[in-house]
Amino acid sequence: MQYHFFVGNDNGNSEHDLVIDGQIIQQPNVNCRVDQLPWSDEQLPESFIKQLQDQLVVTIDSPSARPGMYYIGKFALESGEIIENLQVGIDQKCDMDLPIVNTLSQIAAVAVQKAFDEEKKIPESVDVQVDMVTALPITQHSDESASKFERRFMQAPHHVTVHLGKQRVAVKLTFAYTKAIPEATPVIFALQKNPEGTWREGDIFGEFVQTYQLDKGFNGSYFKDKRILHTDIGDGSTEYPITEGNKFLRQFVHGSHHGAGYAIEEALEEFNKLIHLPNSPRQFFSDVLKNPRHKFHDRALKTLKRPLEGQAKQILLNIRKQLTKARNEIDIICVYGGGSILMRSVLYPMLKELCDEREIQLLYVPASYAVTMNAQGLDAFVRGKIYEALKNKATPLVEQGAKARTEEAS
């Protein structure tokens, strides 16, 4: 079986959001390296297919990551094993194995699912050609770090064995081209267009339309010529790029080491005491916060309130700095990202007052859209004309580099 996938890949500190072949995948961005398969009983390999992302076990053979068997995402988080995650404010994503391993694993899983759906049987092997756009935090993004991250995907084929119980599927992944861009900058594409390529409309803009009494036929075309200060609040960083139309204004590149993850790290010790645990990973706390029915939910919120207020004030301070630098020539402040959901009750009133004072509109993206805006923007980018032009320009250089590496190896 052979496939070609377009991939928009948002490797967040807490959550891994990808759009693979048009399908949105959301998983905790964690893994753990193990020595053996977790299943002792014989299970039908077909029973794994539907919920494969939630029980993903792979063996990685790649020049860009430590080889071995891994539990990925939710399965790793719930395994009780010692997990690896991205350390907030410490790890450089371009250097880490985790983004490589998890990206390869999720693409391989979708390939196996697609082959099964089409052939109605488990494939022995699948070959996938990948075109991908991914992102690095603005505080970590440079020509050097982006190039390094891109090369780790493109330098050679990667081999992933997807384990369906005792049965194995060999997946070979070859990245035709990969582009790493600053986080938040592709979101302008997701604001304007939906996944089908038409102007975006609907409840994503409901509060915005009501607040500013805009036309009932409002859609994403409104943003095509606007100057937007983005505020992408993640776990480990917040990005504040400014875009004008579809153009990223490089003179206003700015990011800060503030986000929901710092608040969670600060609250984690108290939370663990309240639930009588010696320790628990940040992702567990995040999952408790996302689930209002969880028995620890109220205690998690209680411990988080003060640290969140501190982070929100720092983010507001950085927004003010960007507005000063831009001489307040901003049409809209657009807030999104996983951290924006937790911070909304604290941050929204502060921001609304600031925007009203400076004659700026505030689009605070609803929770149901906030987390995937980056992934959807990356997906729109990888399917667009800009990516195609970049790929065509870079292909001769990529091929030349691959040839040089082959000759050096021989």
N, C-alpha and C positions, 0 to 999 in steps of 0.2 A: 504494500500500500504506500502511495506517495501523496503528500499534501503540501500545499503552500499556505502558510498562515501569516496574516498581519497581526502584530501584537502591540498593544499599548500597555506598558508595564510600569506600574507605580509601586516601587519598593519602599513602603513606609516603615517607620521605626516600629510601629505596633501592628499594622495591618498590611497585607499584600493584596493589592487590587490590580487585576489585569483584565484586559479585554482581549481574548484570544479567539480569532476566527469569528468575531462578533458576539462572543459569549462572555459575560461578566463573571469573573471568579473573585471571591473574597475569602481570604483565609488569614489567620494569625501569622505574622511573619516570623515564625520560629521553626527550628528543626532540632533533631538530636541524632547523633551518630550511634548506631547500635551494631551488635555482633551477629544477631540472628533474627529470623522472622518471628513475628509475635503470635502466629497462628499454629496451634498444635493439631487441631482437628482438620480433617479434609472438608473444605468448603468449595462449593461450586464457584469457579472463577467468574461466571456470569453474574453472580450475586453482588460482586464488588462494583460493577460498572456504573450503576446509577448514582451512587453516593461516593464515587472514587476519590473526590477531593477531600472528603472527611475521613478517609481511611487510607491515606496515601503513603505507601512504603516503596522506596526506590533504591536501586544501587546505581551510583554515579561513577562513570569512568570518563573523566574530562581533564584536559591539560590546564584548566583554569580553576580547579577546586580539588580539595582533598578527596581522593577516591574512597568509596565505602558505601555501606548501607545506611539509609537515613529514614526516620519518620519525619513527615512534613506537615506543617500547619497544625490544624486542629488535632490530628492524631498524635502529634508530638506533645502538644500542650496537655492533652488528657492522659498521656501514657504513664506519668509519674517518673519518667526519666529526667535526667539533668538536661535542660534545654539550652540551646544557643539562641540568643536574640541580638538585636542591634542595640548597643549601649547608648543611651540618650546623651548627646553632646560629646561623645568620645570617639566612636568608631567612624572611620572614613569609609563610606559605602563602596567606593571604587576599589578598596583593598580587601574587602571582606569576602569570604567564601559563601556566606549565607545568601546574599542576593543572587549569586550565580546558581547555587544548588536549588533554591526554591523556584527560581524562574524556569530552569531546565525541567524540573519535576512537574510543574503545573502545565507547561506546554506539552510535555510527553503524555500526561494524563488525559488532556483534551484530545490528543491524537488517537489514543487507544479507544476512547469513547466514540469518536467519530468513525473509526474503522469498524467498531462493533455495530454501530447504528446502521452503517451502510451494508455490511456483509452478513449481519446477524450471527456472527461467530467471533470468537476471540482470535485476533491476528497473531501470527508468529513474530512478525516484525513490521515496523512502520518507519518510513523515511519522511522527514519534514524539512522543507526549506522555510526559513523564517525571515521576515522583514520586521524589524522592531524599533520602536522609539521608547526610550526609558528616560529617567530623569535623576538628577542629583540635586541635593539641597543647594540653594544659591550660595550659602556660606562655604560649600565644598566644591562648587562647580568652577572649573577653569578649563582652558584648552587642554592642559596636561592631564587633569583628572578625568575629563570626559573622554579623551583619546584612550587613556588607559582602560577605562571601563568598557568602552566599545571593543577594544582589541581582545579583551578577555572572552567576549562572546564570539568574535569573528575569526580568531586566530586558527581554529581547527574545528573539525566536527566533534560533537559531544555525544557520548553513548549513555543512554539511560535505560535501565531495566526496570519496568513497572511490574510490581509483584501483585498478582491477583490470587491470593491464597498461595498455593504451591506452584501455580502456573506463572510463567514469566513471559513478558512481551518486550522484545528488544526495540528500542526507539532510537534512531539516529537523527540528531538535530544539527543542521547546518545553517548558520546565520549568513544570509546573503549580504545583508547590510544592517548595521545598528547605529542609531544616533542617540546620544545622551545630551539632553538639554536641561536648562535650569527648571526646577520645579515651579509650578504655578503658571508659567508662561503659556502653556498650551490650552489653558482653561478658556481663553477667549473663544476658541473654536467650539468648545462644548456649550458655551453660553449662546452662541449664535445658531448652531445647527444641531439637530437630533441625530441619532445613529443612522437614520435613513437618508440623511443629507438635505433635509428640508428645514425651513426656519423653525427653531424650537419655540414651543408655546406650552401653555398649561399651568398646572399648579406650582411649578417651580418659581413662577413669577407672581403668584397670587397676592402675597403680602405686599410686594413691591408695587404692583399695579394699583392696589387699594390705597396704599399710603400716599402715592403721588398722583392719584386720580387720573390714571392713564387710560387710553382707549381700550375698549373691551377686546378688540382684535389684536392686542399687543403680541408681538413675537420677537424672536432673537435678532431680527434685522435692526432693532433699536440700537444694538451695541456695535454695529459695523463701523461707526465713525467716532465712537466715544473714547475719551481718555479715562482709563480705569486704573485705580490703585487697588491691586489685588492684596488680600490678606489671607494667606493659606496657612491655617493653623494645624500643625501636625503634633506628633508626640515629642519629637526632639528638636524641632525648629519651626519658625514661622517665616514665611517668605513674603516680601512686600514689593514685587515687581510692578512696574507701570507699563501698560500697553496703550497704544493708540491705534484704533482699528485692529488690524491683524498684526501690527508691528510691535515688537518688543523693544522698549527704549533702554538701551544698554547703559546710558548715563545715570539711570536710576536703580541700578542693581543694588538690592539690600536684603539682608536676611539677619535674623537674630536667633540666639539659642534660647528660645522661650517656646513653651508649648504645654499641652496637657500632660505629657510624659513627665515633665519636671514636677508638676503638681502631684502626680500620682506617686512618683518616687519619694517626694516629701511626706506624703500621707501614708505610704505603704507600711511603715513600721507600726504606726498607731493602729492601722486597720488590722494588721496581723495580730496585735495584742487583743483587739476586741473580739476576734474570731478564734483566739486561742491556737494560733499556728506559729511555729518558729520562723517561718518565712513562706512566701509565695511569689510567683513571678508577676511582673507588671501586667502581662497579658491577662492573667487570671482576674486581677483587679478590674481591668478594662471590661472583661466579659461580664463581671458582676454589675458594673455601672450601666452596661447596655441593656440589662434585663431587669425591669422594674419588679418582676415577680420573684427574683432571687431572694432567698432568706437573708442574705447579707447586704442587700441593696441599700437600705436606709443607713446602715452603719458606714458603708462606703461613701455615701454622699456626705455624711456628717464629717468624716475625717478630711474630705477633699475641699470643703467650702473655703477655708482660709487660704490654703495654697493656691487654689484657682484664682482667688481675688488678686493675689500677688502677681501671678502670671498675666492676668488680664490687664493690670495696670502697666506692666512692662511692655506689653504688645501695643497698648494705646500710646505709650510714649514713643515707640518706634514709628507708629503711623503718623504722629505729629511731626516727627523728624522728616519723614518722606514728604508730607504736605508742605513743610517749610522749604525743602529743597526744590519742590515743584512749583513754588510760589502759589500754592492753593489752586493751580490750574488743573483741577481734576473734576470730571463730571460725576463719577460714581466710585464709591468704595464698595468692593465686592468681597464678602467674607465667606469662606468655605473651609473644608478640611475636617477630619475627624475631631480635632480639638475644638472646633467652633461649636460643636453640639454641646459639649460639656460646659463651655464658657458662655453660652448665649445669655443666660439669666443675668450674668454679671456684666458682660461686655456690651451687649446690645444697647442698654440705656446710655452708657458712656459714649458709644460711637454715634448714636442718634443725636445726642446733644451736640457733639463736635460737628457732625455733618450739617445740622440745621444752622449752626453758627457760621459755617463757611460756605453755605449755599451749594452743598454737595448731596447727591442722592446716595442712600444706603441700600444695597442689595445684600441681605443676610440670607444666604442660600438655605432652604429648608433641610432638616436633618435627613430626610429620605434621599436627598441628592448630594449632600455636602461631602460625603466620604469618597464618592466615585467621580467627582468632577475632574480630578487630575487624570485618572485612567481613561475617561471618556474623551478628554482633550487630547491625550496621547494617541488614542485610537484614531481620532479624526485627523491628527497630524500625519500618522504613518500611512494613511490612505490618500493624502493630499498631494498637491502639485509641488509644494515646497520640498517635501521628503523625496519625491521622485527626482527632482532636480539635484538635490544633494547627493543622492545615490548615484545618479548618472555621472556626476562630477567626480565622485570618490572611487567608483568601481575600478578604473585603471590602476589607481594607487593601491587599492585593496588587493587586486590580483598580483601586482608587482611585489607587494610585501609578502603575500602567501608563497609566491615562487621563490623569493629569497630565503624564507624560513625553511622551505623544503630542501633547497640546495645546501643550506647550512647543516640541516639534520643529516643529510646523506654524506 
